[in-house]
């Protein structure tokens, strides 16, 4: 049985990834400070409490898990809200809270995971289209996601050919069925993204043997659409 660790496995996207991998026959562990969904735990997903941005917590989580092999690491955890206020008011503490939760966490998790990974294993980093474009007052989040993109290609070169490393850059992903028609219509594909869209991309990357160091943009075409005021 193949083994996968998903960080942030209790969140919207993380839950979708855990569910898809479980259905595909993987043994799955969720590293999160929130409880994994009860139905997933009942189905066999291991919930390991972990602050992925903290060195000691990551080390303790791997020790608790106790696996001697790992086939997939998905670095999905991180502070979800991208807006951090005006840059002149952004404290160093808040900057680090965001960047540690995404970028430092990916470093700490990868450092602990690599010794367990054999030939053909893979790492997927969850970036964002905000690594390439921005709304106002999102500097910490954008920097963290941009850092993940760079970390992805650096790791791909360092760890290949044994381990492949790729990233996914989602756009708007929602589990809300009450979205407005215009929310969907502005996307070239005609709808907002769903957690299962990201989960399917993760499953694809686990078997995409000729792909490494790449960023798979998953945004319904929004970054390809020119938007100018009429």
C-alpha positions in Angstrom: 0.0 0.0 0.0 1.3 3.5 -0.9 1.6 6.0 2.0 0.7 9.7 1.8 0.9 12.6 4.2 -1.3 15.6 3.6 -0.7 18.7 5.6 -3.8 20.8 6.3 -5.8 17.7 5.8 -8.8 19.0 7.8 -9.4 22.0 5.5 -11.5 22.3 2.4 -8.9 21.3 -0.1 -7.1 18.9 2.3 -10.2 17.0 3.0 -10.8 16.5 -0.7 -7.3 15.3 -1.2 -7.5 12.9 1.7 -10.8 11.5 0.4 -9.5 11.0 -3.2 -6.3 9.3 -2.1 -8.2 7.0 0.3 -10.6 6.0 -2.5 -7.6 5.3 -4.7 -6.3 2.8 -2.1 -3.6 4.9 -0.4 -2.8 4.8 3.3 -3.3 8.5 4.3 -2.2 10.6 7.3 -3.4 14.2 7.9 -1.1 16.6 9.7 -3.2 19.4 11.1 -4.0 21.3 14.2 -7.7 20.7 13.5 -9.4 17.3 13.6 -9.8 15.4 10.3 -13.4 14.8 9.3 -15.0 12.0 11.3 -16.0 10.0 8.2 -12.4 10.1 7.0 -11.0 9.0 10.3 -13.5 6.2 10.4 -12.4 5.1 6.9 -8.8 4.9 8.1 -7.2 8.4 7.7 -4.7 8.9 10.5 -5.1 12.3 12.2 -1.8 13.6 13.6 -1.8 16.9 15.5 0.9 19.1 14.1 1.8 22.7 13.8 3.7 22.3 10.6 5.5 25.6 10.9 7.1 24.5 14.2 10.3 22.4 14.0 9.6 20.4 17.2 6.0 19.8 16.3 6.9 18.4 12.9 9.6 16.1 14.4 7.1 14.8 17.0 4.4 14.2 14.4 6.6 12.0 12.3 7.7 10.1 15.4 4.0 9.6 16.3 3.1 8.4 12.8 5.9 5.9 12.9 6.0 5.1 9.2 9.2 3.7 7.7 8.3 4.6 4.1 6.5 7.5 2.3 5.4 7.7 -1.3 3.7 11.1 -1.3 3.9 14.4 0.6 1.4 17.1 -0.1 2.4 20.4 1.5 -1.1 21.9 1.6 -1.2 23.6 5.0 -1.1 27.4 5.6 -3.0 30.4 6.8 -6.0 30.7 4.4 -6.8 34.4 4.5 -4.6 36.2 2.0 -5.3 39.8 3.1 -2.9 41.1 5.8 -3.6 44.8 5.7 -1.4 47.7 4.7 2.3 46.9 4.5 3.2 49.7 6.8 1.0 48.2 9.5 2.1 44.6 8.9 4.0 43.3 12.0 6.9 41.0 11.7 5.0 38.5 13.9 2.0 38.4 11.4 4.4 38.2 8.4 6.1 35.2 10.0 2.8 33.6 11.0 1.8 33.5 7.3 5.1 32.7 5.7 5.9 30.1 8.3 2.6 28.3 7.9 3.1 27.9 4.1 6.8 28.1 3.2 8.7 27.2 6.4 6.2 24.4 6.9 7.0 23.0 3.5 10.7 23.1 4.2 10.3 21.4 7.6 7.9 18.7 6.3 10.1 18.0 3.2 13.2 17.7 5.3 11.6 15.1 7.5 9.9 13.3 4.6 12.8 12.8 2.2 14.7 10.2 4.2 11.5 8.0 4.1 11.0 8.4 0.4 12.1 5.8 -2.2 12.4 5.7 -5.9 9.3 7.1 -7.6 8.0 9.0 -4.6 6.7 12.6 -5.1 6.1 15.8 -3.4 3.3 18.3 -4.3 3.4 21.8 -3.0 0.2 23.8 -2.8 1.0 27.2 -4.3 -1.6 29.6 -5.6 -2.3 31.9 -8.6 -1.5 34.6 -6.1 2.1 33.7 -6.7 1.7 35.3 -10.1 -0.9 38.1 -9.6 -2.2 40.0 -6.6 -5.0 41.9 -5.0 -4.0 44.8 -2.6 -2.6 44.1 0.8 -1.6 40.4 0.3 2.1 40.7 0.5 2.9 38.0 3.0 0.6 35.4 1.4 1.9 36.2 -2.1 5.5 36.0 -0.9 4.9 32.7 0.7 3.2 31.2 -2.3 5.9 32.6 -4.6 8.5 31.1 -2.4 6.8 27.7 -2.8 7.0 27.9 -6.5 10.8 28.6 -6.3 11.2 25.8 -3.6 9.4 23.4 -6.0 11.9 23.8 -8.9 14.9 23.8 -6.5 13.8 20.6 -4.9 13.0 19.0 -8.2 16.6 19.5 -9.3 18.1 18.5 -6.0 16.0 15.3 -5.4 15.6 14.0 -8.9 15.5 11.5 -10.5 14.6 9.6 -7.3 11.8 12.0 -6.2 9.7 14.2 -8.3 8.5 17.6 -7.0 5.7 19.6 -8.5 3.3 22.3 -7.4 -0.4 23.1 -8.0 -1.5 26.7 -8.2 -5.3 26.8 -7.5 -7.4 29.8 -8.2 -10.9 30.2 -6.6 -11.8 26.9 -4.9 -15.0 26.7 -3.0 -17.4 24.2 -1.4 -20.1 26.8 -1.2 -23.2 26.0 -3.2 -24.7 29.5 -2.6 -22.3 31.4 -4.9 -23.7 34.0 -7.3 -24.1 33.2 -11.0 -21.6 35.9 -11.9 -19.0 34.2 -9.7 -19.2 31.2 -12.0 -19.7 33.0 -15.2 -16.5 35.0 -15.1 -14.5 31.8 -15.3 -13.8 30.6 -18.9 -14.8 27.1 -17.9 -18.1 28.5 -16.5 -17.7 27.7 -12.8 -15.7 28.2 -9.7 -13.3 25.4 -8.7 -14.2 22.6 -6.4 -12.0 20.7 -3.9 -12.2 17.6 -6.0 -10.6 19.5 -8.9 -7.4 19.9 -6.8 -7.6 16.4 -5.5 -7.7 15.0 -9.1 -4.7 17.1 -9.9 -2.8 15.6 -7.0 -3.7 12.1 -8.1 -2.5 12.9 -11.6 0.8 14.2 -10.4 1.5 11.1 -8.4 1.7 9.1 -11.7 3.0 11.8 -14.1 6.5 10.3 -14.3 7.9 12.8 -16.8 6.8 15.9 -14.9 8.9 17.5 -12.3 9.7 21.1 -11.2 6.4 22.3 -12.8 3.5 24.4 -11.5 0.1 23.1 -12.6 -2.2 26.2 -12.7 -5.7 25.1 -11.8 -7.9 28.2 -12.1 -10.6 27.6 -14.7 -8.7 29.8 -17.1 -8.8 33.0 -15.1 -5.1 33.8 -15.5 -5.4 33.5 -19.3 -8.3 36.1 -19.4 -7.5 39.7 -20.1 -9.7 41.9 -17.8 -9.9 45.6 -18.8 -12.7 48.1 -17.9 -14.9 48.6 -20.9 
